[in-house]
């Protein structure tokens, strides 16, 4: 989201104008943060803590400490209960942290109550991911999508705590029509959201036009999908010999990159590198990025890139498939690409199903080991796809010819 002066934007709530998170690349000291992780018994707690650490560091923060606790269910008012909230506040003062990050989704009431106990800023997992997306977005469309997601998330955070700025006043000479500052903020957000959606809709129409042009040319379209930091961009560069940004960090890629390449085994192929998914991906982000993710829903083949060296790979696969179902891409054929086999004992190769189709490929995008197997898998899929398309076309043409060649049936006439 583009940095904005609250006064210029006409918004009373300073949260409505995003302040960029401290980042090392901006030449400032990293912001010290305290992380809170609650164990409800449904996650690998160590894996969750490691992931939120990477998220915080990706946002440019320095993690001072991590507080964990166990609960059967979230507390309605404070999420963690009053005793643990007091402990968090005390630890934050001891470490002199400026921000507390909960690796969970907080309701507006819970966030406000925690800030009152901590006497400082508190954000949840959704806000943290939105901030990282704002830092990473490079294209104009990516920035519009992030801003839309931020505003829609913030709209639910506007509470009646702003009634001290109310414009409706009582008393002789002060009565009259007006609106509260809360209503003003909501109206301004609504206007901005409407404008962003219209601009994104125009960009989506342009993308559909380009997609139809590729379809008419009979070009195979492949989309790389997977959990964030699984190695999609590294594999994209290995296949296309391009210089797309790739780094060992979460959400290194936000903007979809598309390249047309020539594969000796297949011919012309269009390959798209898309944004990575993550557990509990904010719904507002999924909605905002649906236009970009249409590249995935309209693809002929998905290469589901998996970090084979990650102990939580099975959970990550499930999370990716959940998001694919949410955006309407669960019907697109998949080949699972188990990347980073150089970090495991697995040998590069393929696995086939009962119909002798390649369903899994083991490789290392970093070293290039196993890439020929992936090209073989793509070539086999392309041959089966085009053979099926040719068969359907021939069947339709044959049916049309039969209908044209058959004499018309005359109605029976009573003598």
SVG drawing of the C-alpha trace seen along z (x, -y; Angstrom):
<svg xmlns="http://www.w3.org/2000/svg" viewBox="-55 -29 79 79">
<polyline fill="none" stroke="black" stroke-width="0.4" points="0.0,0.0 1.3,-3.4 2.4,-5.5 -0.1,-8.3 -0.3,-11.2 -3.4,-10.7 -4.3,-14.4 -4.1,-14.4 -6.2,-11.3 -8.9,-12.8 -8.8,-9.9 -8.9,-10.4 -7.5,-7.0 -3.7,-6.9 -3.9,-3.2 -5.7,-4.0 -2.4,-5.4 0.1,-2.6 3.5,-3.3 6.2,-1.2 7.7,1.4 11.3,0.8 13.5,2.7 17.2,3.2 17.3,2.1 15.8,-1.2 18.9,-2.0 17.0,-1.9 17.3,0.2 15.1,3.3 12.0,3.1 12.3,5.4 9.2,7.6 7.8,10.2 6.0,13.1 3.1,15.0 2.3,18.6 -0.6,20.4 -0.7,24.2 -4.3,25.5 -3.1,29.0 -3.8,28.8 -0.3,27.8 3.4,28.7 4.3,25.9 8.0,25.9 7.2,25.6 4.7,22.8 7.2,20.9 9.9,21.2 7.4,20.0 6.3,17.0 10.0,16.1 10.6,16.2 7.5,14.0 8.7,11.4 12.2,11.4 10.8,11.0 9.0,7.9 12.3,6.5 11.8,7.2 14.2,8.5 12.6,11.2 13.5,10.5 11.7,13.5 8.9,16.0 6.2,16.7 4.3,20.0 1.4,21.3 -1.3,24.0 -5.0,23.4 -8.1,25.5 -9.7,22.6 -9.1,18.8 -10.3,16.4 -13.1,14.2 -11.7,10.9 -7.9,11.4 -7.3,14.5 -4.8,15.8 -6.5,14.9 -5.8,12.1 -2.8,13.8 -0.9,14.6 -1.7,11.1 -0.1,9.5 2.9,11.8 3.2,10.7 3.0,7.1 5.7,7.5 8.0,9.4 7.5,6.7 8.6,4.0 11.7,6.0 12.8,6.5 11.9,3.0 10.0,4.3 7.8,1.9 5.5,4.5 3.8,7.8 2.9,10.2 0.3,12.9 0.7,15.8 -3.1,16.1 -6.1,14.2 -7.4,11.7 -10.8,10.1 -10.9,6.3 -12.0,6.5 -9.2,8.8 -6.6,6.6 -7.9,3.5 -8.0,5.2 -4.5,6.6 -3.1,3.2 -4.7,1.7 -3.0,4.4 0.4,4.2 0.4,0.4 1.8,0.8 1.0,2.0 -0.3,5.5 -0.9,7.1 -2.0,10.5 -0.8,13.0 -3.1,11.4 -1.7,7.9 1.9,9.3 1.3,11.1 -0.3,8.0 2.7,5.9 5.1,8.3 3.0,8.3 3.1,4.4 6.9,4.6 7.3,7.1 4.8,5.8 6.7,4.3 4.2,4.0 1.4,1.5 -1.2,4.3 0.5,6.0 0.4,2.7 -3.3,2.2 -4.1,5.7 -2.2,5.3 -3.8,2.0 -7.3,3.4 -6.6,6.3 -5.3,3.9 -8.3,1.6 -10.8,4.4 -9.0,5.9 -8.9,2.5 -12.6,1.8 -13.4,4.5 -11.1,2.9 -12.9,-0.4 -14.7,-0.5 -16.7,-2.9 -13.7,-4.0 -13.5,-6.9 -16.7,-8.5 -14.7,-11.2 -14.2,-12.7 -17.9,-12.8 -19.1,-15.7 -22.6,-15.6 -22.7,-17.8 -25.5,-18.8 -26.4,-22.2 -28.0,-25.3 -26.5,-26.4 -24.5,-23.2 -27.3,-20.8 -27.7,-19.7 -27.0,-17.0 -23.6,-15.4 -21.8,-12.1 -19.5,-10.6 -15.8,-10.3 -16.3,-6.6 -18.9,-6.9 -16.6,-9.3 -13.7,-6.8 -16.0,-4.0 -17.3,-6.1 -13.8,-7.1 -12.6,-3.5 -15.6,-2.3 -14.9,-4.9 -11.3,-3.9 -12.1,-0.1 -14.6,-0.7 -12.0,-2.5 -9.4,0.2 -11.8,3.0 -12.6,1.1 -9.0,0.7 -8.2,4.3 -11.2,5.4 -9.8,3.6 -6.4,5.3 -8.2,8.7 -9.9,8.1 -6.6,7.4 -5.2,10.6 -8.1,12.7 -7.6,11.3 -3.9,12.4 -4.9,15.8 -7.5,16.3 -4.8,15.4 -2.5,18.0 -5.3,20.6 -6.0,19.9 -2.3,20.5 -2.4,24.0 0.4,23.2 0.7,25.3 0.3,23.1 2.0,24.2 1.6,22.5 4.0,23.1 2.2,23.2 3.3,24.2 3.9,23.2 6.0,20.1 9.8,20.6 9.4,24.1 11.7,23.0 9.2,22.0 11.2,19.0 14.4,21.1 12.7,23.8 11.2,21.1 14.6,19.7 16.0,23.1 13.3,23.9 13.2,20.5 16.8,19.3 15.4,16.0 16.5,13.8 13.3,13.7 14.0,12.7 14.6,15.8 15.6,15.7 15.5,17.9 12.7,15.9 8.9,16.0 6.9,14.3 10.0,13.4 7.7,13.5 4.4,11.6 3.9,10.5 3.1,13.2 6.0,13.6 5.2,15.2 7.7,16.5 7.4,18.2 10.1,20.8 11.0,23.5 11.4,27.0 12.9,29.5 10.6,32.2 7.4,30.1 7.9,27.0 6.6,23.6 5.4,23.5 4.1,20.6 5.3,20.9 4.0,18.7 5.6,18.2 2.9,17.2 2.7,16.0 3.3,18.7 0.7,19.9 0.9,20.2 -1.1,21.6 -4.1,19.4 -3.6,17.1 -5.8,14.1 -9.1,14.3 -8.9,10.7 -5.6,11.4 -7.0,14.4 -9.9,12.2 -7.6,9.3 -5.2,11.6 -7.9,13.6 -7.3,11.7 -3.6,12.6 -4.4,16.2 -6.6,16.6 -3.3,17.6 -3.5,20.7 -7.2,21.5 -6.7,21.1 -3.5,23.2 -3.4,26.5 -1.0,28.0 0.0,27.1 3.5,27.9 3.0,28.2 6.4,27.4 7.1,29.0 10.0,28.5 10.9,32.1 13.3,31.2 10.6,29.6 9.2,32.0 5.8,30.3 5.6,30.9 2.4,32.9 0.6,30.1 1.9,27.6 0.6,29.7 -2.8,29.7 -2.8,25.9 -1.9,25.4 -4.6,27.7 -7.1,25.8 -6.3,22.5 -6.4,24.0 -9.9,25.2 -10.9,21.7 -9.8,20.0 -11.4,22.7 -8.3,24.4 -8.7,27.8 -9.8,29.3 -6.5,28.4 -4.2,31.4 -1.2,31.5 2.3,32.9 3.9,32.8 7.5,31.6 9.5,32.6 12.2,29.9 15.4,29.7 16.2,33.4 19.9,32.4 19.1,31.8 17.6,35.2 18.6,38.8 16.1,39.1 17.5,39.7 16.2,37.6 13.5,39.5 9.8,39.9 6.9,41.9 4.0,43.1 0.5,44.1 -1.5,47.2 -2.1,45.6 1.7,45.1 1.3,41.3 4.0,39.3 2.5,37.9 5.7,37.0 9.1,35.7 12.1,35.5 14.7,32.9 16.8,30.0 16.2,26.7 19.3,25.3 21.7,27.8 19.7,28.8 19.6,32.4 16.5,34.1 15.4,31.3 15.4,33.7 12.9,35.9 10.6,32.8 10.9,32.0 10.0,35.6 6.9,35.3 5.8,32.1 6.4,33.6 4.3,36.7 1.5,34.5 1.5,32.2 1.3,35.2 -1.7,36.7 -3.4,33.3 -3.0,32.5 -3.9,36.0 -7.1,35.8 -7.9,32.3 -7.3,33.6 -9.6,36.7 -12.4,34.4 -12.0,32.1 -12.1,35.0 -15.2,36.4 -17.0,33.1 -16.0,32.7 -17.1,36.3 -20.5,35.7 -21.0,32.4 -20.2,34.1 -22.6,37.0 -25.4,34.5 -24.7,32.6 -24.6,35.8 -27.8,37.3 -30.9,36.5 -33.5,34.5 -36.4,36.4 -39.6,35.4 -42.7,35.4 -45.3,38.1 -48.3,36.8 -51.7,38.5 -53.0,39.7"/>
</svg>
